[in-house]
Amino acid sequence: MNINPFRKDDLWFKGNIHSHSTLSDGKKTPEELVESYRIGGYAFLSISDHELFTDLSNLDREDFILLPSIERKMVRENKPYMDWKGYHFGGIQGSNNTIQQAAQTPLSHGTSFEIPVAKEGEHIEEAQKMINMLNDTGNIVILNHPQWSRLELEDFEKLEGLCGIEIYNSFAAVDGDDEGAGAAYWDSLLRKGARIWGIAADDTHSRRSDNHIKSELKQGWIVVKAPSLSKEAIILAIEEGSFYSSTGPEILSFEVKNNVVSVTCSEVNKIEFITYEHHGHTEWAQGESLTEASYKLNGDEKYVRVVCVELNGKTAWSNPIFLDW
């Protein structure tokens, strides 16, 4: 078995696909966000304002592009003290093929929505309707910050049409590291057969200065491998899972060859191979650092993914390689 999710001759592009501007509840204008991320080494950004679809391609530059997007929210009835307890879905306009297969006309810039309220006991059904609407208008859909939203696995394990789930959200992590976490949910979905990608994102609101010790800005991102910096190439790579997520480390290669999974990365202290149902494997730095590791598969794993962790806790997550033995 030989599988490599990254095409050899493609290029790496860093981006954030969850942010908010003054068009909803963010503190920076779209122009300010573009400049901040661009000078920070990013190549693309989604300004996914609440209940407002934005196509800000007029702000594109030769070395920086914006992906048309939105964040939609659904709350649950009789939760007045916790109006955030519900679902938040990121919608990003899909590839040309995704748009062509859409059942409805794609959303246009400035399209806005009311926040729906689901009756008690009907929240899962209403969440599926929201996913369907985003899919049917040509978008890929990401479940945002499930831990922060106080969701249980049973609230979303049967939802269909999700492309990704946030496994790190830096805005939520400002409230506490566990608030921004989501990898355990991700593994549960993968074990149940879901083909879903893991996303690290800022969820930028810019409510703290860039220099604040707990700033949410430029703390979580994805790095896409694509042939060029264009909307079509970037979103197609996201749809295919040709990216990794990070809060610091770089993943340089990740593949299965002759049933051995291997990874190379920037200097880290620990490399974990996550597999199910077998326990995986972890290698720790014996000296100053690790930059590579490998692991022989048993032959009946459902998938394998890697986690690379620096001594300071900064982490990179690969997407899973699915193992169809």
PyMOL commands that set and color helices and strands:
alter all, ss='L'
color gray80, all
select helices_A, chain A and resi 30-39+57-59+96-100+123-136+153-155+170-173+177-180+183-191+231-240
alter helices_A, ss='H'
color red, helices_A
select strands_A, chain A and resi 11-16+44-45+65-66+69-76+86-93+117-118+139-143+164-169+197-201+221-226+243-246+251-257+260-268+270-276+281-284+290-296+303-309+315-318+321-322
alter strands_A, ss='S'
color yellow, strands_A
deselect
rebuild
show_as cartoon
